[in-house]
Amino acid sequence: MGGGAEEKAGEVTAGRRADEKRRAALGGQPRRLSLRSLLMKKVAAKSVDEYLAAVPEPGRSTLEKVRAVIRSVVPAETTEVISYGIPTFKYRRGLVAFAAFRDHCSFFPLGSSVLDEFKEELKPFRVSKGTLHFPLDKPLPAPLVKKIVKARIAQNEGN
């Protein structure tokens, strides 16, 4: 084979042609990023404030309210970090986390068993294993967030 640089240049040209064909099929529009690609950009956030600054409204305001409620009940030695690309509160280990997505926000009580304790109160929300989904424009009720966070604190202190 041994074409070396000529083969590589041909590969690049073939790739460009494929991109041009895709753009033509899309009416000249560049390829759109997938939701996964957009969310992966958030991994670059180095702090919770930086993460929130990148979230468009109304999700930003909603998450800021949830964050304030969490901060009001966690012990003083709790830290806020970015873990797995999302804001996470750590107390002894992972406590709770939250995130914004294209069509909802999520609250992660980093111990799925705690959600079982609040089944009745969680009926108005979409719950999947370990995750509580809520609308971008409507924060979770503060009393519910406080109860879940306090339950997670108790779990972390017990183990």
Residue pairs with C-beta under 8 A, 6 or more apart in sequence:
1 7
3 10
19 31
22 31
23 29
23 30
23 31
35 101
35 102
38 102
39 85
39 101
40 85
41 54
42 51
42 54
42 85
42 86
43 85
45 51
45 54
45 82
45 85
46 82
47 80
47 82
48 67
48 80
48 81
48 82
48 87
51 82
51 86
51 87
52 60
52 63
52 64
52 67
52 87
53 60
55 63
55 100
58 136
58 137
59 100
59 105
59 136
59 137
60 100
62 100
62 105
62 134
62 135
62 136
62 137
62 138
62 139
63 87
63 98
63 99
63 100
63 105
63 139
65 139
65 142
66 98
66 105
66 107
66 139
66 140
66 145
67 87
67 98
69 139
69 140
69 142
69 145
69 146
69 149
70 89
70 96
70 98
70 145
70 149
72 146
73 146
73 149
73 150
73 153
74 89
74 91
74 95
74 149
74 153
75 91
75 153
77 91
78 89
78 90
78 91
78 95
79 89
79 90
79 91
80 87
80 88
80 89
80 90
81 87
81 88
81 90
82 88
83 90
83 94
83 97
84 97
85 99
86 97
86 98
86 99
86 108
87 97
87 98
87 99
88 94
88 95
88 96
88 97
88 110
89 95
89 96
89 97
89 149
91 153
91 156
92 156
92 157
93 156
94 110
95 110
95 149
95 152
95 153
95 156
96 107
96 108
96 109
96 110
96 148
96 149
96 152
97 107
97 108
97 110
98 105
98 106
98 107
98 108
99 105
99 106
99 108
100 106
100 136
103 136
104 126
104 133
104 134
104 135
104 136
105 133
105 134
105 135
105 136
106 131
106 132
106 133
106 134
107 131
107 132
107 134
107 140
107 145
107 148
108 130
108 131
108 132
109 115
109 130
109 132
109 148
109 149
109 151
109 152
110 130
110 152
111 130
111 152
111 155
112 129
112 130
113 155
114 148
114 151
114 152
114 155
115 122
115 127
115 130
115 132
115 148
117 151
118 144
118 147
118 148
118 151
121 144
121 147
122 132
122 144
125 132
125 133
125 134
125 140
126 132
126 133
126 134
127 133
132 140
134 140
